[in-house]
């Protein structure tokens, strides 16, 4: 189970980076402010999920003890 949460946390962190880059490119090209806002909201949600998965992984593995 801890391997699953570890891999899932890595995937979610990659998604956070992808959404961040898409939001920055949208802002740089002068895209819709609404789109940038939605992308940044998605980034916040993905970051919360990533933190929860990291904490769950640490709890399942005993925190490296």
N, CA, C and O atoms as a Maestro MAE file, in Angstrom:
{
 s_m_m2io_version
 :::
 2.0.0
}

f_m_ct {
 s_m_title
 :::
 protein
 m_atom[260] {
  # First column is atom index #
  i_m_mmod_type
  r_m_x_coord
  r_m_y_coord
  r_m_z_coord
  i_m_residue_number
  s_m_chain_name
  s_m_pdb_residue_name
  s_m_pdb_atom_name
  i_m_atomic_number
  :::
  1 25 0.818 -1.197 0.000 1 A "UNK " " N  " 7
  2 3 0.000 0.000 0.000 1 A "UNK " " CA " 6
  3 2 0.860 1.259 0.000 1 A "UNK " " C  " 6
  4 15 0.527 2.233 -0.675 1 A "UNK " " O  " 8
  5 25 1.973 1.251 0.756 2 A "UNK " " N  " 7
  6 3 2.803 2.453 0.813 2 A "UNK " " CA " 6
  7 2 3.457 2.733 -0.535 2 A "UNK " " C  " 6
  8 15 3.667 3.894 -0.887 2 A "UNK " " O  " 8
  9 25 3.785 1.677 -1.301 3 A "UNK " " N  " 7
  10 3 4.347 1.880 -2.634 3 A "UNK " " CA " 6
  11 2 3.320 2.535 -3.538 3 A "UNK " " C  " 6
  12 15 3.658 3.407 -4.337 3 A "UNK " " O  " 8
  13 25 2.072 2.121 -3.416 4 A "UNK " " N  " 7
  14 3 1.000 2.706 -4.222 4 A "UNK " " CA " 6
  15 2 0.837 4.189 -3.922 4 A "UNK " " C  " 6
  16 15 0.731 5.003 -4.839 4 A "UNK " " O  " 8
  17 25 0.816 4.546 -2.632 5 A "UNK " " N  " 7
  18 3 0.650 5.954 -2.280 5 A "UNK " " CA " 6
  19 2 1.875 6.769 -2.682 5 A "UNK " " C  " 6
  20 15 1.751 7.937 -3.050 5 A "UNK " " O  " 8
  21 25 3.067 6.152 -2.614 6 A "UNK " " N  " 7
  22 3 4.297 6.831 -3.040 6 A "UNK " " CA " 6
  23 2 4.234 7.161 -4.528 6 A "UNK " " C  " 6
  24 15 4.511 8.293 -4.925 6 A "UNK " " O  " 8
  25 25 3.874 6.182 -5.348 7 A "UNK " " N  " 7
  26 3 3.783 6.392 -6.793 7 A "UNK " " CA " 6
  27 2 2.676 7.396 -7.112 7 A "UNK " " C  " 6
  28 15 2.851 8.259 -7.973 7 A "UNK " " O  " 8
  29 25 1.552 7.289 -6.432 8 A "UNK " " N  " 7
  30 3 0.446 8.219 -6.657 8 A "UNK " " CA " 6
  31 2 0.846 9.648 -6.281 8 A "UNK " " C  " 6
  32 15 0.460 10.595 -6.967 8 A "UNK " " O  " 8
  33 25 1.607 9.813 -5.212 9 A "UNK " " N  " 7
  34 3 2.074 11.145 -4.812 9 A "UNK " " CA " 6
  35 2 3.003 11.728 -5.878 9 A "UNK " " C  " 6
  36 15 2.928 12.920 -6.176 9 A "UNK " " O  " 8
  37 25 3.867 10.910 -6.447 10 A "UNK " " N  " 7
  38 3 4.770 11.363 -7.514 10 A "UNK " " CA " 6
  39 2 3.960 11.816 -8.727 10 A "UNK " " C  " 6
  40 15 4.263 12.847 -9.326 10 A "UNK " " O  " 8
  41 25 2.940 11.055 -9.087 11 A "UNK " " N  " 7
  42 3 2.100 11.402 -10.239 11 A "UNK " " CA " 6
  43 2 1.381 12.723 -9.984 11 A "UNK " " C  " 6
  44 15 1.340 13.586 -10.861 11 A "UNK " " O  " 8
  45 25 0.819 12.885 -8.798 12 A "UNK " " N  " 7
  46 3 0.096 14.117 -8.474 12 A "UNK " " CA " 6
  47 2 1.050 15.310 -8.458 12 A "UNK " " C  " 6
  48 15 0.670 16.399 -8.888 12 A "UNK " " O  " 8
  49 25 2.276 15.130 -7.975 13 A "UNK " " N  " 7
  50 3 3.245 16.225 -8.000 13 A "UNK " " CA " 6
  51 2 3.588 16.617 -9.435 13 A "UNK " " C  " 6
  52 15 3.786 17.796 -9.728 13 A "UNK " " O  " 8
  53 25 3.659 15.634 -10.326 14 A "UNK " " N  " 7
  54 3 3.866 15.938 -11.737 14 A "UNK " " CA " 6
  55 2 2.705 16.725 -12.319 14 A "UNK " " C  " 6
  56 15 2.904 17.641 -13.116 14 A "UNK " " O  " 8
  57 25 1.492 16.366 -11.919 15 A "UNK " " N  " 7
  58 3 0.315 17.104 -12.374 15 A "UNK " " CA " 6
  59 2 0.319 18.536 -11.852 15 A "UNK " " C  " 6
  60 15 -0.103 19.457 -12.553 15 A "UNK " " O  " 8
  61 25 0.792 18.725 -10.628 16 A "UNK " " N  " 7
  62 3 0.902 20.083 -10.072 16 A "UNK " " CA " 6
  63 2 1.833 20.916 -10.942 16 A "UNK " " C  " 6
  64 15 1.521 22.058 -11.281 16 A "UNK " " O  " 8
  65 25 2.971 20.344 -11.299 17 A "UNK " " N  " 7
  66 3 3.934 21.075 -12.138 17 A "UNK " " CA " 6
  67 2 3.342 21.375 -13.514 17 A "UNK " " C  " 6
  68 15 3.535 22.466 -14.050 17 A "UNK " " O  " 8
  69 25 2.629 20.421 -14.078 18 A "UNK " " N  " 7
  70 3 2.018 20.611 -15.398 18 A "UNK " " CA " 6
  71 2 0.988 21.730 -15.367 18 A "UNK " " C  " 6
  72 15 0.982 22.587 -16.250 18 A "UNK " " O  " 8
  73 25 0.122 21.735 -14.367 19 A "UNK " " N  " 7
  74 3 -0.906 22.777 -14.253 19 A "UNK " " CA " 6
  75 2 -0.254 24.140 -14.012 19 A "UNK " " C  " 6
  76 15 -0.708 25.150 -14.549 19 A "UNK " " O  " 8
  77 25 0.807 24.169 -13.208 20 A "UNK " " N  " 7
  78 3 1.513 25.424 -12.958 20 A "UNK " " CA " 6
  79 2 2.093 25.993 -14.250 20 A "UNK " " C  " 6
  80 15 1.950 27.184 -14.523 20 A "UNK " " O  " 8
  81 25 2.746 25.147 -15.043 21 A "UNK " " N  " 7
  82 3 3.340 25.598 -16.301 21 A "UNK " " CA " 6
  83 2 2.264 26.061 -17.277 21 A "UNK " " C  " 6
  84 15 2.433 27.081 -17.944 21 A "UNK " " O  " 8
  85 25 1.159 25.321 -17.366 22 A "UNK " " N  " 7
  86 3 0.064 25.736 -18.253 22 A "UNK " " CA " 6
  87 2 -0.499 27.087 -17.837 22 A "UNK " " C  " 6
  88 15 -0.808 27.920 -18.689 22 A "UNK " " O  " 8
  89 25 -0.635 27.308 -16.547 23 A "UNK " " N  " 7
  90 3 -1.142 28.584 -16.057 23 A "UNK " " CA " 6
  91 2 -0.178 29.727 -16.357 23 A "UNK " " C  " 6
  92 15 -0.603 30.820 -16.731 23 A "UNK " " O  " 8
  93 25 1.119 29.474 -16.192 24 A "UNK " " N  " 7
  94 3 2.105 30.504 -16.493 24 A "UNK " " CA " 6
  95 2 2.139 30.838 -17.977 24 A "UNK " " C  " 6
  96 15 2.219 32.008 -18.351 24 A "UNK " " O  " 8
  97 25 2.078 29.806 -18.832 25 A "UNK " " N  " 7
  98 3 2.052 30.062 -20.275 25 A "UNK " " CA " 6
  99 2 0.801 30.826 -20.678 25 A "UNK " " C  " 6
  100 15 0.864 31.713 -21.530 25 A "UNK " " O  " 8
  101 25 -0.322 30.497 -20.083 26 A "UNK " " N  " 7
  102 3 -1.558 31.211 -20.383 26 A "UNK " " CA " 6
  103 2 -1.430 32.688 -19.992 26 A "UNK " " C  " 6
  104 15 -1.890 33.575 -20.711 26 A "UNK " " O  " 8
  105 25 -0.802 32.933 -18.850 27 A "UNK " " N  " 7
  106 3 -0.630 34.303 -18.395 27 A "UNK " " CA " 6
  107 2 0.364 35.054 -19.298 27 A "UNK " " C  " 6
  108 15 0.148 36.225 -19.613 27 A "UNK " " O  " 8
  109 25 1.444 34.389 -19.710 28 A "UNK " " N  " 7
  110 3 2.456 35.037 -20.546 28 A "UNK " " CA " 6
  111 2 1.937 35.397 -21.935 28 A "UNK " " C  " 6
  112 15 2.303 36.431 -22.495 28 A "UNK " " O  " 8
  113 25 1.084 34.538 -22.485 29 A "UNK " " N  " 7
  114 3 0.571 34.818 -23.828 29 A "UNK " " CA " 6
  115 2 -0.618 35.777 -23.802 29 A "UNK " " C  " 6
  116 15 -1.165 36.121 -24.849 29 A "UNK " " O  " 8
  117 25 -1.014 36.203 -22.615 30 A "UNK " " N  " 7
  118 3 -2.125 37.146 -22.494 30 A "UNK " " CA " 6
  119 2 -3.474 36.488 -22.636 30 A "UNK " " C  " 6
  120 15 -4.421 37.095 -23.137 30 A "UNK " " O  " 8
  121 25 -3.564 35.244 -22.195 31 A "UNK " " N  " 7
  122 3 -4.824 34.505 -22.284 31 A "UNK " " CA " 6
  123 2 -5.846 35.015 -21.283 31 A "UNK " " C  " 6
  124 15 -5.622 35.987 -20.562 31 A "UNK " " O  " 8
  125 25 -6.954 34.335 -21.267 32 A "UNK " " N  " 7
  126 3 -8.062 34.705 -20.400 32 A "UNK " " CA " 6
  127 2 -7.660 34.646 -18.932 32 A "UNK " " C  " 6
  128 15 -7.044 33.678 -18.486 32 A "UNK " " O  " 8
  129 25 -8.006 35.671 -18.199 33 A "UNK " " N  " 7
  130 3 -7.760 35.687 -16.762 33 A "UNK " " CA " 6
  131 2 -8.567 34.629 -16.042 33 A "UNK " " C  " 6
  132 15 -8.134 34.090 -15.023 33 A "UNK " " O  " 8
  133 25 -9.747 34.332 -16.573 34 A "UNK " " N  " 7
  134 3 -10.593 33.300 -15.983 34 A "UNK " " CA " 6
  135 2 -9.919 31.930 -16.088 34 A "UNK " " C  " 6
  136 15 -9.971 31.131 -15.153 34 A "UNK " " O  " 8
  137 25 -9.283 31.668 -17.238 35 A "UNK " " N  " 7
  138 3 -8.589 30.388 -17.421 35 A "UNK " " CA " 6
  139 2 -7.415 30.279 -16.457 35 A "UNK " " C  " 6
  140 15 -7.212 29.234 -15.840 35 A "UNK " " O  " 8
  141 25 -6.641 31.354 -16.327 36 A "UNK " " N  " 7
  142 3 -5.512 31.349 -15.390 36 A "UNK " " CA " 6
  143 2 -5.998 31.103 -13.964 36 A "UNK " " C  " 6
  144 15 -5.370 30.361 -13.209 36 A "UNK " " O  " 8
  145 25 -7.112 31.724 -13.601 37 A "UNK " " N  " 7
  146 3 -7.661 31.550 -12.266 37 A "UNK " " CA " 6
  147 2 -8.081 30.104 -12.028 37 A "UNK " " C  " 6
  148 15 -7.802 29.543 -10.968 37 A "UNK " " O  " 8
  149 25 -8.743 29.501 -12.997 38 A "UNK " " N  " 7
  150 3 -9.179 28.100 -12.863 38 A "UNK " " CA " 6
  151 2 -7.978 27.163 -12.756 38 A "UNK " " C  " 6
  152 15 -8.003 26.206 -11.982 38 A "UNK " " O  " 8
  153 25 -6.919 27.437 -13.536 39 A "UNK " " N  " 7
  154 3 -5.722 26.603 -13.473 39 A "UNK " " CA " 6
  155 2 -5.032 26.729 -12.122 39 A "UNK " " C  " 6
  156 15 -4.553 25.737 -11.573 39 A "UNK " " O  " 8
  157 25 -4.981 27.928 -11.590 40 A "UNK " " N  " 7
  158 3 -4.344 28.109 -10.286 40 A "UNK " " CA " 6
  159 2 -5.176 27.485 -9.162 40 A "UNK " " C  " 6
  160 15 -4.619 26.982 -8.186 40 A "UNK " " O  " 8
  161 25 -6.502 27.515 -9.294 41 A "UNK " " N  " 7
  162 3 -7.357 26.825 -8.320 41 A "UNK " " CA " 6
  163 2 -7.122 25.318 -8.381 41 A "UNK " " C  " 6
  164 15 -7.073 24.651 -7.347 41 A "UNK " " O  " 8
  165 25 -6.976 24.783 -9.594 42 A "UNK " " N  " 7
  166 3 -6.693 23.355 -9.754 42 A "UNK " " CA " 6
  167 2 -5.340 23.011 -9.143 42 A "UNK " " C  " 6
  168 15 -5.178 21.945 -8.549 42 A "UNK " " O  " 8
  169 25 -4.374 23.903 -9.286 43 A "UNK " " N  " 7
  170 3 -3.044 23.688 -8.700 43 A "UNK " " CA " 6
  171 2 -3.128 23.592 -7.190 43 A "UNK " " C  " 6
  172 15 -2.483 22.735 -6.587 43 A "UNK " " O  " 8
  173 25 -3.907 24.450 -6.577 44 A "UNK " " N  " 7
  174 3 -4.053 24.433 -5.112 44 A "UNK " " CA " 6
  175 2 -4.662 23.109 -4.651 44 A "UNK " " C  " 6
  176 15 -4.205 22.514 -3.675 44 A "UNK " " O  " 8
  177 25 -5.690 22.656 -5.355 45 A "UNK " " N  " 7
  178 3 -6.340 21.383 -4.996 45 A "UNK " " CA " 6
  179 2 -5.363 20.230 -5.164 45 A "UNK " " C  " 6
  180 15 -5.282 19.358 -4.298 45 A "UNK " " O  " 8
  181 25 -4.617 20.212 -6.274 46 A "UNK " " N  " 7
  182 3 -3.651 19.138 -6.501 46 A "UNK " " CA " 6
  183 2 -2.537 19.165 -5.457 46 A "UNK " " C  " 6
  184 15 -2.069 18.111 -5.027 46 A "UNK " " O  " 8
  185 25 -2.112 20.350 -5.049 47 A "UNK " " N  " 7
  186 3 -1.093 20.437 -4.005 47 A "UNK " " CA " 6
  187 2 -1.608 19.874 -2.679 47 A "UNK " " C  " 6
  188 15 -0.873 19.194 -1.963 47 A "UNK " " O  " 8
  189 25 -2.849 20.152 -2.361 48 A "UNK " " N  " 7
  190 3 -3.436 19.607 -1.123 48 A "UNK " " CA " 6
  191 2 -3.488 18.082 -1.184 48 A "UNK " " C  " 6
  192 15 -3.201 17.407 -0.195 48 A "UNK " " O  " 8
  193 25 -3.854 17.542 -2.347 49 A "UNK " " N  " 7
  194 3 -3.899 16.084 -2.514 49 A "UNK " " CA " 6
  195 2 -2.502 15.502 -2.383 49 A "UNK " " C  " 6
  196 15 -2.314 14.469 -1.740 49 A "UNK " " O  " 8
  197 25 -1.509 16.168 -2.999 50 A "UNK " " N  " 7
  198 3 -0.132 15.680 -2.927 50 A "UNK " " CA " 6
  199 2 0.370 15.664 -1.484 50 A "UNK " " C  " 6
  200 15 1.015 14.703 -1.063 50 A "UNK " " O  " 8
  201 25 0.080 16.715 -0.730 51 A "UNK " " N  " 7
  202 3 0.511 16.763 0.674 51 A "UNK " " CA " 6
  203 2 -0.162 15.658 1.478 51 A "UNK " " C  " 6
  204 15 0.478 15.009 2.306 51 A "UNK " " O  " 8
  205 25 -1.448 15.446 1.235 52 A "UNK " " N  " 7
  206 3 -2.163 14.380 1.951 52 A "UNK " " CA " 6
  207 2 -1.567 13.011 1.619 52 A "UNK " " C  " 6
  208 15 -1.419 12.171 2.506 52 A "UNK " " O  " 8
  209 25 -1.226 12.781 0.351 53 A "UNK " " N  " 7
  210 3 -0.634 11.499 -0.029 53 A "UNK " " CA " 6
  211 2 0.758 11.320 0.575 53 A "UNK " " C  " 6
  212 15 1.117 10.218 0.990 53 A "UNK " " O  " 8
  213 25 1.538 12.391 0.624 54 A "UNK " " N  " 7
  214 3 2.862 12.308 1.242 54 A "UNK " " CA " 6
  215 2 2.727 11.978 2.722 54 A "UNK " " C  " 6
  216 15 3.457 11.134 3.243 54 A "UNK " " O  " 8
  217 25 1.797 12.640 3.396 55 A "UNK " " N  " 7
  218 3 1.586 12.368 4.816 55 A "UNK " " CA " 6
  219 2 1.097 10.935 5.036 55 A "UNK " " C  " 6
  220 15 1.529 10.267 5.976 55 A "UNK " " O  " 8
  221 25 0.194 10.463 4.169 56 A "UNK " " N  " 7
  222 3 -0.296 9.089 4.275 56 A "UNK " " CA " 6
  223 2 0.835 8.089 4.067 56 A "UNK " " C  " 6
  224 15 0.924 7.089 4.780 56 A "UNK " " O  " 8
  225 25 1.695 8.356 3.096 57 A "UNK " " N  " 7
  226 3 2.833 7.474 2.844 57 A "UNK " " CA " 6
  227 2 3.760 7.436 4.050 57 A "UNK " " C  " 6
  228 15 4.217 6.365 4.451 57 A "UNK " " O  " 8
  229 25 4.042 8.603 4.632 58 A "UNK " " N  " 7
  230 3 4.892 8.633 5.816 58 A "UNK " " CA " 6
  231 2 4.258 7.889 6.979 58 A "UNK " " C  " 6
  232 15 4.947 7.201 7.733 58 A "UNK " " O  " 8
  233 25 2.950 8.025 7.126 59 A "UNK " " N  " 7
  234 3 2.251 7.328 8.213 59 A "UNK " " CA " 6
  235 2 2.290 5.818 7.999 59 A "UNK " " C  " 6
  236 15 2.503 5.061 8.946 59 A "UNK " " O  " 8
  237 25 2.085 5.375 6.748 60 A "UNK " " N  " 7
  238 3 2.083 3.936 6.467 60 A "UNK " " CA " 6
  239 2 3.462 3.313 6.612 60 A "UNK " " C  " 6
  240 15 3.585 2.152 7.003 60 A "UNK " " O  " 8
  241 25 4.497 4.077 6.300 61 A "UNK " " N  " 7
  242 3 5.856 3.522 6.387 61 A "UNK " " CA " 6
  243 2 6.499 3.754 7.740 61 A "UNK " " C  " 6
  244 15 7.623 3.305 7.963 61 A "UNK " " O  " 8
  245 25 5.838 4.427 8.633 62 A "UNK " " N  " 7
  246 3 6.390 4.694 9.944 62 A "UNK " " CA " 6
  247 2 7.296 5.908 9.957 62 A "UNK " " C  " 6
  248 15 8.052 6.101 10.910 62 A "UNK " " O  " 8
  249 25 7.239 6.725 8.930 63 A "UNK " " N  " 7
  250 3 8.019 7.952 8.894 63 A "UNK " " CA " 6
  251 2 9.516 7.751 8.805 63 A "UNK " " C  " 6
  252 15 10.284 8.607 9.244 63 A "UNK " " O  " 8
  253 25 9.946 6.621 8.239 64 A "UNK " " N  " 7
  254 3 11.384 6.370 8.078 64 A "UNK " " CA " 6
  255 2 12.045 5.786 9.314 64 A "UNK " " C  " 6
  256 15 13.272 5.710 9.386 64 A "UNK " " O  " 8
  257 25 11.248 5.376 10.278 65 A "UNK " " N  " 7
  258 3 11.819 4.775 11.490 65 A "UNK " " CA " 6
  259 2 12.247 3.364 11.246 65 A "UNK " " C  " 6
  260 15 12.749 2.705 12.157 65 A "UNK " " O  " 8
  :::
 }
 m_bond[259] {
  # First column is bond index #
  i_m_from
  i_m_to
  i_m_order
  :::
  1 1 2 1
  2 2 3 1
  3 3 4 2
  4 3 5 1
  5 5 6 1
  6 6 7 1
  7 7 8 2
  8 7 9 1
  9 9 10 1
  10 10 11 1
  11 11 12 2
  12 11 13 1
  13 13 14 1
  14 14 15 1
  15 15 16 2
  16 15 17 1
  17 17 18 1
  18 18 19 1
  19 19 20 2
  20 19 21 1
  21 21 22 1
  22 22 23 1
  23 23 24 2
  24 23 25 1
  25 25 26 1
  26 26 27 1
  27 27 28 2
  28 27 29 1
  29 29 30 1
  30 30 31 1
  31 31 32 2
  32 31 33 1
  33 33 34 1
  34 34 35 1
  35 35 36 2
  36 35 37 1
  37 37 38 1
  38 38 39 1
  39 39 40 2
  40 39 41 1
  41 41 42 1
  42 42 43 1
  43 43 44 2
  44 43 45 1
  45 45 46 1
  46 46 47 1
  47 47 48 2
  48 47 49 1
  49 49 50 1
  50 50 51 1
  51 51 52 2
  52 51 53 1
  53 53 54 1
  54 54 55 1
  55 55 56 2
  56 55 57 1
  57 57 58 1
  58 58 59 1
  59 59 60 2
  60 59 61 1
  61 61 62 1
  62 62 63 1
  63 63 64 2
  64 63 65 1
  65 65 66 1
  66 66 67 1
  67 67 68 2
  68 67 69 1
  69 69 70 1
  70 70 71 1
  71 71 72 2
  72 71 73 1
  73 73 74 1
  74 74 75 1
  75 75 76 2
  76 75 77 1
  77 77 78 1
  78 78 79 1
  79 79 80 2
  80 79 81 1
  81 81 82 1
  82 82 83 1
  83 83 84 2
  84 83 85 1
  85 85 86 1
  86 86 87 1
  87 87 88 2
  88 87 89 1
  89 89 90 1
  90 90 91 1
  91 91 92 2
  92 91 93 1
  93 93 94 1
  94 94 95 1
  95 95 96 2
  96 95 97 1
  97 97 98 1
  98 98 99 1
  99 99 100 2
  100 99 101 1
  101 101 102 1
  102 102 103 1
  103 103 104 2
  104 103 105 1
  105 105 106 1
  106 106 107 1
  107 107 108 2
  108 107 109 1
  109 109 110 1
  110 110 111 1
  111 111 112 2
  112 111 113 1
  113 113 114 1
  114 114 115 1
  115 115 116 2
  116 115 117 1
  117 117 118 1
  118 118 119 1
  119 119 120 2
  120 119 121 1
  121 121 122 1
  122 122 123 1
  123 123 124 2
  124 123 125 1
  125 125 126 1
  126 126 127 1
  127 127 128 2
  128 127 129 1
  129 129 130 1
  130 130 131 1
  131 131 132 2
  132 131 133 1
  133 133 134 1
  134 134 135 1
  135 135 136 2
  136 135 137 1
  137 137 138 1
  138 138 139 1
  139 139 140 2
  140 139 141 1
  141 141 142 1
  142 142 143 1
  143 143 144 2
  144 143 145 1
  145 145 146 1
  146 146 147 1
  147 147 148 2
  148 147 149 1
  149 149 150 1
  150 150 151 1
  151 151 152 2
  152 151 153 1
  153 153 154 1
  154 154 155 1
  155 155 156 2
  156 155 157 1
  157 157 158 1
  158 158 159 1
  159 159 160 2
  160 159 161 1
  161 161 162 1
  162 162 163 1
  163 163 164 2
  164 163 165 1
  165 165 166 1
  166 166 167 1
  167 167 168 2
  168 167 169 1
  169 169 170 1
  170 170 171 1
  171 171 172 2
  172 171 173 1
  173 173 174 1
  174 174 175 1
  175 175 176 2
  176 175 177 1
  177 177 178 1
  178 178 179 1
  179 179 180 2
  180 179 181 1
  181 181 182 1
  182 182 183 1
  183 183 184 2
  184 183 185 1
  185 185 186 1
  186 186 187 1
  187 187 188 2
  188 187 189 1
  189 189 190 1
  190 190 191 1
  191 191 192 2
  192 191 193 1
  193 193 194 1
  194 194 195 1
  195 195 196 2
  196 195 197 1
  197 197 198 1
  198 198 199 1
  199 199 200 2
  200 199 201 1
  201 201 202 1
  202 202 203 1
  203 203 204 2
  204 203 205 1
  205 205 206 1
  206 206 207 1
  207 207 208 2
  208 207 209 1
  209 209 210 1
  210 210 211 1
  211 211 212 2
  212 211 213 1
  213 213 214 1
  214 214 215 1
  215 215 216 2
  216 215 217 1
  217 217 218 1
  218 218 219 1
  219 219 220 2
  220 219 221 1
  221 221 222 1
  222 222 223 1
  223 223 224 2
  224 223 225 1
  225 225 226 1
  226 226 227 1
  227 227 228 2
  228 227 229 1
  229 229 230 1
  230 230 231 1
  231 231 232 2
  232 231 233 1
  233 233 234 1
  234 234 235 1
  235 235 236 2
  236 235 237 1
  237 237 238 1
  238 238 239 1
  239 239 240 2
  240 239 241 1
  241 241 242 1
  242 242 243 1
  243 243 244 2
  244 243 245 1
  245 245 246 1
  246 246 247 1
  247 247 248 2
  248 247 249 1
  249 249 250 1
  250 250 251 1
  251 251 252 2
  252 251 253 1
  253 253 254 1
  254 254 255 1
  255 255 256 2
  256 255 257 1
  257 257 258 1
  258 258 259 1
  259 259 260 2
  :::
 }
}
